Amino acid sequence: MKINGYELNLSEEQLDEMLNDKLREIDLISPDFAGYRSLPETEKKVLPHLVKAARIMNDVSLEQDHPLNLSLKKGLEEAARTSSHAAKALRLFNSFNGVAGLNGLDPDPIEIFKGVKIYPGRNFYPADLSVEEFHKIIKKMLETGKVEEVRKILSARTMVRRFNDELKAVDYTEYFAKEFSAVANELEVAAHYTADEAFKDYLGWQAQALIQNNEDMDMLADKHWAVLQDSPLEFTIGRENYDDEMTPTICENPELKSMLDNLGIEVNSKDMLGIRVGIVNKKGTDLLLTFKDQMKHLARLMPYADRYAQNVAGGDELKQTMVDVDLVALTGDYAQCRGAITTAQNLPNDDKLSIKTGGGRRNVYHRQVRMSQDMDAVKKKLNALVAPELHRYYNPEADHIFVIGHENGHSLGPDSSFKNSLGLYKHTIEENKADVVSVAMMPEYVKAGIIDEKTLKEVYTTWIVRMFLKARPQLIQPHRVGDLIHFNYLLEHGAIRFNADSKLEIDFNKMPEVMNRILEETIAVQLSKSPEKAKSFIDKYSTWGDIHRYIAETLRKIGIKPYIEIRTYF
C-alpha cells in the first residue's frame, strides 16, 4: 500500500502483532478525574487553550523531526478512513510521533515507510548534508568572515537550510511564525482566564517569547516558569537537544572547534520542542519538597566541588522548584515514544540563557507515566532474573524516589561550560551523572530521616532491575547507554553478581563505596572537557557480553511491550 507515493514498510499482520501484543497504553487524565473536578472554574477555562496550544506545537515538532512527517501523517489520516492497514500504520506513527523510531529491542529504527529513514540532523539540517560537508562549509564560512551567520547556524533555536554553496540559519520564531503566533494567541487567552498571578505572568512572557526573535525573551519566560511552585496548572514548552546528531560532530573536529573557540562561538545542539499540560498534584509535590531540602547539603558533597560553581547552590535561596503533575496532554518531543517515554524532567538545561544569567530550575514529574508500569511483566522479570530473596525489595515507589534523585542530580555538578565540551558524548555522560548522583546520595536521605534502610535497599534493587536491557543501546539513547555503564561498573567492582542460576544478587554493603567511585570518575570526565576521555569512559563501560545477551533474550521471551500509546481525553 502506498501513501503519497511511499510504500508502507510493514504488513498489516506485522502491525497487528505490534499493536495487539507489544503495545503499552498510557491513559492521561479525563474530565472525570477528581483533580480536574476540584479545579476552580477559572482554571477549567484555561485548560482547553493550553491543550490547543500543545496540539499546534506538535506540528512544529513533527517538522523538526523529519521533512516528510507532516505530509505522510496527513496521507495516513486520509487513507485510514477506508483502510484498516493505513489506520494501524497511523497508530504506530502516532506512537513514534514520526515516520520512524527505535523500539528499545531492535538495533535499528523501525521504519513505517520503505526508504524513509531518520536523518542524523533530523530536519534541522538539509537531509543530504553529510558531516564532512557540514564541517567543510562551516570552516569556509569562518574563513570568509561569515562569523555571525555561523553563530546562528550553531544556535539551539534555528533551522538550517542551503543557501547557494553555504548554509543559512532561520530562527524558530521566523521558520514557525504561523504556528508560534497561533500558540501565543492561545496562551494569551489562557492568561486572561487564570486567577493564578504567577501562572498568568509566565504565560504572558511565554507568549511574547514565541513571537519575538530574541533569546532574552526565552530567558525571561524560563525564569518565570522556573519559580512556579504553587500554581494549580502546569504548562511547559520543553526545549531539549538529544535528537540532533549533526551539530555535536563539530566537537569531534579539533581544528574547527579551535576556530570556533577563538571566535567565542558556542556549539549548541538544536532544541526539539515538546509540550506538557497538566494539573499539579499537591500530595505528590509535598513528597518532592522533602528531597529538595537536602540539595544544598548534597551540593557540598559532590566530588571536586571546589572546581566549579553549582547553580542550584548559589546564595541563600535554593534555585529549584518541583511539582508532581497529573497529565492532561503530552505532545511534540514528549510524545515521541521511541523505546521509552519521559517520566520526569529538570529544566531549563545548562545551555539556556536563563541558567547562564542566574535563573533557577524546575523539576516536573509525570504521574500517569510512572503509574503505567506493567506489574505482571515485572513479576515475570523478577522470577526469571533476580534471586528470590531480593524480590521483596522491588518497589515501584522506590523507582520514583530514584527518579527524584536523578532529576535533582541534574542540578548538581559541573556547569554547561564543562558538559558541552564533550560533544557527541555530553548527554550520555550527563545522564550517567544524574543516575549515579541519585544512587550515591541515597544514604544521605537515610541520615536525614527521609527514607529508611529498607527503602534504601528497595531503591538499590529497583534501580538495578530497571537497568536490565532488552537490546544493546546506541549513543543516541543516552539514558540506556548510561544504564549499561552503571550495570557494568557494578559488575566489575563486585557490587552485583549473577549466581549459578544466572540470577541477580546484590552486595548492599558495597553499594555506597562503588557508587561514590563511579560518581567521582564521571565528574572527572566532565571536568576534563575532553570528548576523547568521555568516549574512552563510555567505551570502557558499555561493553556487551554473555550476561547482557542472556538478559536481553530472557526479556524478549517474557514478552516486554516496546511500543507505547498515549491516550488523551481532553
TABELTA-V517474 format. One record per residue. RES is the residue in one letter. PHI is phi in radians with two decimals (* if undefined). PSI is psi in degrees with one decimal (* if undefined). D_FIRST is the distance of its C-alpha to the first C-alpha in Angstrom with 2 decimals. Layout:
res phi psi d_first
RES PHI PSI D_FIRST
RES PHI PSI D_FIRST
This chain:
res phi psi d_first
M * 137.0 0.00
K -1.94 142.5 3.81
I -2.15 116.1 6.87
N 0.92 35.4 10.09
G 1.55 -3.5 9.24
Y -1.91 128.6 8.23
E -1.43 136.7 5.52
L -1.09 137.9 5.76
N -1.58 -12.6 8.85
L -2.11 134.2 9.57
S -1.27 164.8 8.91
E -1.11 -33.7 9.93
E -1.15 -41.8 13.25
Q -1.11 -41.7 13.81
L -1.14 -37.6 13.33
D -1.03 -44.9 15.68
E -1.08 -43.7 18.20
M -1.11 -44.9 18.20
L -1.48 -24.0 18.57
N -1.67 -37.5 20.89
D -1.91 -18.6 23.07
K -2.19 18.3 23.05
L -1.94 128.9 23.04
R -1.84 129.5 26.37
E -1.71 138.3 26.91
I -2.08 112.5 29.47
D -1.56 120.3 30.96
L -1.44 173.6 32.71
I -1.28 156.8 35.67
S -2.04 173.4 35.67
P -1.08 -13.2 38.36
D -1.45 -8.3 40.06
F -1.13 134.5 40.79
A -1.02 -38.7 44.58
G -1.13 -30.3 44.51
Y -1.32 -44.5 42.81
R -1.07 -29.7 45.16
S -1.53 -2.0 48.15
L -1.17 146.8 47.20
P -1.06 151.8 49.54
E -1.02 -32.8 48.27
T -1.04 -42.9 48.25
E -1.31 -28.1 45.71
K -1.12 -32.2 43.51
K -1.25 -25.3 43.30
V -1.27 -42.5 42.28
L -0.97 -45.2 39.22
P -1.01 -34.0 36.85
H -1.29 -36.0 37.46
L -1.17 -40.3 36.84
V -1.15 -41.4 33.53
K -1.10 -40.8 32.47
A -1.06 -40.5 33.52
A -1.11 -40.5 31.44
R -1.19 -39.1 28.24
I -1.10 -43.7 28.97
M -1.18 -21.8 29.64
N -1.07 -36.1 26.30
D -1.13 -33.6 24.74
V -1.10 -47.2 27.36
S -1.10 -40.0 26.41
L -1.05 -41.3 22.68
E -1.16 -38.6 23.88
Q -1.14 -34.2 26.26
D -1.36 -40.0 23.77
H -2.81 139.2 21.09
P -1.14 -19.1 20.81
L -1.79 -2.0 17.12
N -0.97 -51.4 17.53
L -1.16 -44.6 18.51
S -1.20 -39.3 16.06
L -1.29 -32.2 12.95
K -1.12 -44.6 14.65
K -1.07 -41.3 15.31
G -1.09 -40.8 11.78
L -1.14 -40.9 10.80
E -1.08 -39.8 14.00
E -1.21 -44.3 13.36
A -1.20 -29.7 9.97
A -1.14 -16.6 11.72
R -1.14 -28.6 14.29
T -2.19 -8.5 12.51
S -2.14 121.6 9.65
S -1.19 -32.0 11.15
H -1.07 -47.6 8.16
A -1.16 -37.1 8.21
A -1.09 -39.4 11.96
K -1.25 -38.3 12.38
A -1.10 -35.4 10.71
L -1.15 -38.5 13.08
R -1.09 -41.3 15.93
L -1.18 -40.9 15.59
F -0.98 -45.9 15.43
N -1.19 -29.3 18.55
S -1.15 -49.1 20.16
F -1.29 -22.6 20.01
N 0.94 47.7 20.46
G 2.96 178.4 18.34
V -1.35 -13.8 15.39
A -2.79 162.1 17.16
G -3.08 153.8 20.33
L -1.22 150.9 22.76
N -2.01 1.8 23.12
G 1.48 -8.8 26.69
L -1.92 -51.1 26.00
D -1.56 146.2 24.07
P -1.20 -26.3 25.72
D -1.93 155.5 22.73
P -1.06 145.7 20.47
I -1.39 123.9 17.29
E -1.88 124.5 14.50
I -1.32 -30.8 11.48
F -2.09 141.4 9.84
K -1.11 128.7 10.71
G 1.38 -0.4 14.04
V -1.76 101.7 14.67
K -1.93 162.8 17.94
I -1.39 134.6 20.91
Y -1.65 146.8 23.80
P -0.96 -36.6 27.41
G -1.66 16.3 28.51
R 0.81 -133.4 25.52
N -1.89 11.7 25.53
F -1.16 -30.0 29.30
Y -2.16 161.9 29.61
P -1.00 140.4 27.85
A -1.08 -29.8 24.87
D -1.63 10.4 26.57
L -1.48 117.3 29.92
S -1.50 163.6 31.20
V -1.06 -43.5 33.99
E -1.06 -46.2 36.39
E -1.18 -38.1 35.83
F -0.96 -51.1 36.01
H -1.10 -41.1 39.40
K -1.09 -43.8 40.61
I -1.16 -44.5 39.90
I -1.07 -43.0 41.54
K -1.09 -45.0 44.56
K -1.13 -39.9 44.98
M -1.13 -38.0 44.76
L -1.13 -42.7 47.44
E -1.17 -23.6 49.62
T -1.78 16.4 49.45
G 1.46 12.4 50.42
K -1.52 49.5 47.08
V -1.11 -47.5 48.01
E -1.19 -34.1 47.06
E -1.18 -38.1 43.61
V -1.12 -39.1 43.01
R -1.02 -41.0 44.23
K -1.20 -40.6 41.59
I -1.04 -37.3 38.82
L -1.64 15.0 39.85
S -1.39 155.8 40.11
A -1.31 -11.9 38.03
R -2.13 35.4 37.15
T -2.29 148.6 35.73
M -1.68 138.1 32.48
V -1.99 131.7 33.14
R -2.32 161.2 32.06
R -1.25 143.7 33.24
F -2.49 98.5 36.33
N 1.00 -124.7 37.52
D -1.74 18.3 38.25
E -2.14 -170.3 38.70
L -2.11 151.3 36.86
K -2.31 136.8 37.39
A -1.74 137.8 37.13
V -2.12 120.8 36.26
D -1.06 146.8 37.52
Y -0.92 -39.8 35.16
T -1.13 -21.2 37.34
E -1.64 -45.9 36.65
Y -1.11 -39.2 33.01
F -1.93 35.0 32.09
A -0.98 -43.5 34.97
K -1.11 -48.5 33.15
E -1.18 -44.2 31.67
F -1.10 -37.9 34.91
S -1.12 -41.4 36.99
A -1.14 -41.2 35.05
V -1.11 -45.0 35.44
A -1.01 -40.5 39.11
N -1.05 -43.2 39.67
E -1.14 -38.2 38.40
L -1.19 -36.5 40.64
E -1.15 -39.1 43.60
V -1.15 -43.3 43.23
A -1.05 -41.4 42.94
A -1.09 -33.6 46.07
H -1.14 -38.0 47.86
Y -1.42 -37.6 47.32
T -1.12 143.2 47.98
A -1.68 -3.4 51.54
D -1.53 114.1 51.25
E -1.15 -40.0 52.92
A -1.15 -41.7 51.55
F -1.17 -39.0 47.96
K -1.04 -46.0 48.66
D -1.06 -45.5 49.97
Y -1.05 -48.1 46.98
L -1.04 -39.0 44.47
G -1.11 -45.8 46.54
W -1.13 -40.4 46.64
Q -1.14 -38.3 42.91
A -1.07 -44.0 42.17
Q -1.14 -36.6 44.45
A -1.11 -27.6 42.89
L -1.36 -19.7 39.51
I -1.98 4.7 40.99
Q -2.14 129.0 43.47
N -1.39 77.5 42.84
N -2.73 111.2 45.46
E -1.09 -24.7 45.13
D -1.09 -32.1 48.33
M -1.21 -39.4 46.55
D -1.04 -42.6 44.04
M -1.01 -47.5 47.13
L -1.18 -39.3 48.85
A -1.09 -44.8 45.84
D -1.05 -41.7 45.45
K -1.17 -36.9 49.16
H -1.24 -34.3 49.14
W -1.20 -41.1 46.14
A -1.19 -17.1 47.71
V -1.72 0.0 50.85
L -1.21 116.0 49.20
Q -2.14 -35.2 50.59
D -1.95 6.0 51.54
S -1.23 144.2 48.97
P -1.32 -23.5 47.22
L -1.99 158.8 43.74
E -2.17 130.2 41.54
F -2.46 123.2 39.42
T -2.26 133.8 38.35
I -1.78 98.4 36.56
G -1.33 138.1 35.97
R -2.29 95.5 36.11
E -2.17 155.7 35.44
N -2.20 42.5 34.53
Y -1.30 -26.7 33.07
D -1.44 -25.8 29.73
D -1.34 108.0 31.16
E -1.70 -0.9 31.66
M -1.53 -55.3 32.76
T -0.97 -45.0 35.98
P -1.10 -16.7 37.72
T -1.12 -19.8 37.62
I -0.98 -37.6 40.51
C -1.21 -13.4 42.73
E -1.56 -2.5 42.07
N -1.95 94.2 43.68
P -0.99 -40.7 47.44
E -1.13 -47.1 48.53
L -1.19 -41.0 46.08
K -1.10 -38.1 46.66
S -1.12 -42.2 50.39
M -1.04 -43.1 50.08
L -1.17 -41.4 48.22
D -1.07 -41.9 50.76
N -1.14 -25.7 53.64
L -1.69 2.0 52.19
G 1.22 31.3 51.54
I -1.74 120.7 47.75
E -1.41 149.0 45.82
V -1.81 105.5 42.45
N -2.07 123.4 40.27
S -1.12 155.9 36.63
K -1.28 141.8 34.40
D -1.43 124.1 34.26
M -1.59 130.2 30.97
L -1.63 137.6 31.67
G -2.40 153.5 31.32
I -2.16 136.2 32.84
R -2.18 132.0 34.65
V -2.21 134.9 36.25
G -2.89 -179.2 38.54
I -2.05 127.2 41.91
V -1.20 130.7 44.56
N -1.70 112.1 45.77
K -1.16 -43.3 49.53
K -1.08 -46.1 50.21
G -1.12 -36.1 47.56
T -1.18 -37.8 48.81
D -1.03 -38.4 52.39
L -1.09 -44.1 51.43
L -1.03 -39.0 49.90
L -1.20 -23.8 53.09
T -1.17 -32.1 55.20
F -1.35 -33.2 53.35
K -1.01 -36.8 53.64
D -1.06 -19.0 57.42
Q -1.64 -3.4 57.40
M -1.16 -39.4 55.50
K -1.16 -37.0 58.53
H -1.10 -44.0 60.14
L -1.14 -35.8 57.06
A -1.03 -38.0 56.97
R -1.23 -22.5 60.47
L -1.56 -6.4 59.43
M -1.13 142.2 56.60
P -1.01 141.7 57.26
Y 0.96 34.1 58.87
A -1.07 -20.4 59.06
D -1.42 -1.7 61.82
R -1.81 3.0 59.56
Y -2.74 156.9 57.17
A -1.65 131.2 57.19
Q -1.75 118.0 55.05
N -0.95 -41.3 53.81
V -1.19 -22.0 53.90
A -1.78 8.7 57.54
G -1.31 134.2 59.08
G 1.19 -164.2 62.13
D -1.45 -24.8 63.11
E -1.61 132.3 59.88
L -1.40 116.6 56.84
K -1.51 66.0 53.94
Q -2.70 121.8 51.33
T -1.97 161.3 50.01
M -2.74 137.5 47.67
V -2.44 148.6 46.01
D -1.74 132.7 44.01
V -2.25 132.7 41.31
D -1.51 123.7 39.47
L -1.50 132.5 36.06
V -1.72 -39.2 34.76
A -2.68 144.0 31.85
L -2.30 123.0 30.32
T -2.39 174.4 28.04
G 1.13 -133.0 27.21
D -0.99 -38.1 28.40
Y -1.14 -24.6 29.60
A -1.68 6.0 26.18
Q -1.46 83.4 24.56
C -1.48 84.4 24.66
R -2.02 73.5 23.98
G 1.60 -10.2 25.98
A -2.90 171.8 28.74
I -2.51 145.9 29.90
T -1.18 130.9 33.14
T -1.74 -20.3 36.08
A -2.94 164.4 38.63
Q -2.54 151.0 39.47
N -2.15 109.2 42.57
L -2.34 163.4 42.41
P -1.24 158.2 43.20
N -1.30 166.2 42.74
D -1.07 -25.0 45.61
D -1.38 -6.5 44.26
K -1.43 146.1 44.49
L -1.07 -32.7 47.52
S -1.08 -37.7 48.58
I -1.26 -42.3 49.21
K -1.12 -24.9 50.92
T -1.81 20.6 53.24
G 1.65 7.9 54.28
G -1.29 170.0 51.84
G -1.75 -175.1 50.82
R -2.10 165.7 47.73
R -2.45 131.0 46.05
N -1.77 132.7 44.35
V -2.22 129.0 41.86
Y -1.93 140.2 40.79
H -1.78 99.5 37.74
R -1.10 -46.6 39.01
Q -1.15 -29.4 35.82
V -1.23 -49.4 34.14
R -1.23 -24.3 37.08
M -1.52 3.5 37.59
S -1.64 8.2 34.09
Q -1.03 136.7 35.05
D -1.48 97.0 34.08
M -1.23 -26.3 37.62
D -1.12 -42.8 36.67
A -1.15 -36.2 34.78
V -1.08 -44.9 37.81
K -1.06 -41.6 40.17
K -1.09 -41.2 38.22
K -1.13 -43.6 38.28
L -1.09 -45.0 42.01
N -1.10 -34.3 42.82
A -1.46 -30.4 41.00
L -2.24 -5.7 42.06
V -2.18 134.8 45.07
A -0.99 138.1 48.68
P -0.94 -36.1 49.70
E -1.18 -13.2 52.49
L -1.65 -11.6 50.04
H -1.01 -36.7 47.81
R -1.18 -14.2 50.21
Y -1.66 -0.4 49.65
Y -1.48 123.9 45.92
N -2.59 116.5 45.67
P -0.95 -31.9 42.75
E -1.18 -30.9 45.43
A -1.17 -32.3 46.64
D -1.12 -39.6 43.20
H -1.08 -41.6 43.61
I -1.10 -41.1 47.05
F -1.04 -44.6 45.63
V -1.11 -37.9 43.06
I -1.00 -46.9 45.97
G -1.11 -36.3 47.79
H -1.11 -50.1 44.76
E -1.13 -39.9 44.30
N -1.11 -33.1 48.05
G -1.09 -29.2 47.98
H -1.12 -25.3 45.92
S -1.50 -2.3 48.97
L -1.95 150.1 51.32
G 1.76 -171.4 51.95
P -1.03 151.2 51.73
D -1.48 -174.5 50.43
S -1.11 -27.0 47.66
S -1.08 -28.8 49.86
F -1.49 -47.3 49.70
K -1.10 -48.4 46.13
N -1.13 -24.0 44.40
S -1.17 -12.5 46.32
L -1.49 -0.3 44.27
G 1.02 -127.7 41.22
L -1.01 -20.4 38.05
Y -1.77 0.2 39.90
K -1.12 -40.3 41.31
H -1.21 -40.9 38.78
T -1.11 -44.7 39.03
I -1.15 -39.9 42.82
E -1.18 -42.6 42.99
E -1.18 -37.7 40.85
N -1.03 -43.9 42.92
K -1.07 -47.1 46.01
A -1.06 -40.2 45.08
D -1.08 -50.0 44.45
V -1.27 -30.3 47.71
V -1.02 -47.7 49.68
S -0.97 -52.4 48.58
V -1.32 -37.9 49.61
A -1.13 -32.7 52.65
M -1.57 -5.2 54.06
M -0.98 -38.8 53.58
P -1.04 -25.8 57.19
E -1.20 -33.4 58.40
Y -1.21 -29.8 56.87
V -1.17 -45.8 58.82
K -1.04 -34.5 62.00
A -1.43 -5.7 61.38
G 1.41 13.7 60.98
I -1.41 -38.0 57.42
I -2.26 163.5 56.07
D -1.86 179.3 58.04
E -1.10 -36.3 58.11
K -1.14 -42.8 55.90
T -1.11 -36.5 53.23
L -1.03 -44.7 53.54
K -1.14 -34.7 52.75
E -1.14 -40.2 49.79
V -1.11 -47.9 48.46
Y -0.98 -51.1 48.94
T -1.15 -49.0 47.29
T -1.11 -39.0 44.33
W -1.12 -44.8 43.65
I -1.15 -40.3 43.83
V -1.14 -36.1 41.51
R -1.19 -14.0 38.93
M -1.48 -3.2 39.04
F -1.13 120.6 37.57
L -1.77 142.3 34.41
K -1.46 -17.4 31.21
A -2.86 161.2 30.53
R -1.19 124.2 32.35
P -1.38 160.4 31.74
Q -1.80 164.4 31.15
L -1.03 -28.3 33.43
I -1.24 -4.8 30.91
Q -1.96 72.5 31.61
P -1.05 -35.6 35.31
H -1.14 -42.7 35.99
R -1.27 -37.8 34.70
V -1.09 -39.3 36.52
G -1.04 -42.2 39.53
D -1.01 -43.4 39.24
L -1.13 -39.5 39.33
I -1.08 -50.2 42.35
H -1.07 -45.9 44.31
F -1.00 -48.6 43.53
N -1.17 -36.2 44.76
Y -1.14 -43.6 47.76
L -1.12 -39.6 48.84
L -1.09 -48.5 48.53
E -1.09 -34.4 50.50
H -1.73 10.6 53.24
G 1.38 12.2 53.64
A -1.37 -26.3 52.62
I -2.31 157.9 50.00
R -2.69 167.2 49.77
F -2.06 126.7 48.03
N -1.35 -172.0 50.44
A -1.09 -22.7 50.66
D -1.63 11.9 48.04
S 1.04 39.7 45.64
K -2.07 143.0 46.06
L -1.10 134.9 46.71
E -2.23 147.2 50.31
I -2.16 133.3 51.55
D -1.65 93.5 54.95
F -1.06 -30.5 55.42
N -1.18 -28.6 58.66
K -1.47 -18.1 56.97
M -0.99 -48.3 54.18
P -1.04 -44.8 56.19
E -1.11 -46.3 57.56
V -1.16 -39.9 54.29
M -1.18 -38.0 52.37
N -1.16 -32.4 55.06
R -1.20 -45.2 54.91
I -1.21 -32.6 51.17
L -1.11 -43.1 51.59
E -1.10 -42.1 54.36
E -1.13 -39.0 52.33
T -1.15 -45.4 49.36
I -1.10 -37.4 51.60
A -1.07 -38.0 53.26
V -1.11 -45.9 49.94
Q -1.09 -41.3 49.29
L -1.19 -22.3 52.84
S -1.20 -24.8 52.51
K 0.97 27.7 50.05
S -2.00 112.0 48.87
P -1.02 -32.6 45.19
E -1.13 -43.9 46.57
K -1.19 -35.5 48.34
A -1.12 -44.9 45.33
K -1.09 -42.3 43.16
S -1.08 -42.4 45.94
F -1.09 -45.9 46.19
I -1.14 -45.9 42.45
D -1.06 -39.8 42.32
K -1.11 -40.3 45.41
Y -1.89 9.6 44.18
S -2.02 29.5 40.43
T -1.19 157.9 40.75
W -2.26 112.1 38.55
G -2.17 -159.0 40.42
D -1.07 -42.6 40.80
I -1.16 -35.7 41.38
H -1.18 -42.4 38.28
R -1.12 -38.8 36.13
Y -1.11 -44.7 37.85
I -1.10 -46.4 37.19
A -1.06 -44.7 33.49
E -1.12 -39.3 33.06
T -1.14 -42.8 35.06
L -1.10 -37.7 33.02
R -1.12 -41.2 29.80
K -1.15 -36.2 31.52
I -1.10 -34.6 32.70
G 1.74 47.0 29.18
I -1.06 140.6 29.14
K -1.66 107.5 26.43
P -1.56 -8.3 24.98
Y -1.87 147.6 22.63
I -2.26 135.9 24.24
E -2.13 121.9 23.48
I -1.57 124.0 26.06
R -1.92 122.6 26.84
T -1.98 155.6 28.90
Y -2.30 3.2 31.08
F -1.86 * 32.68
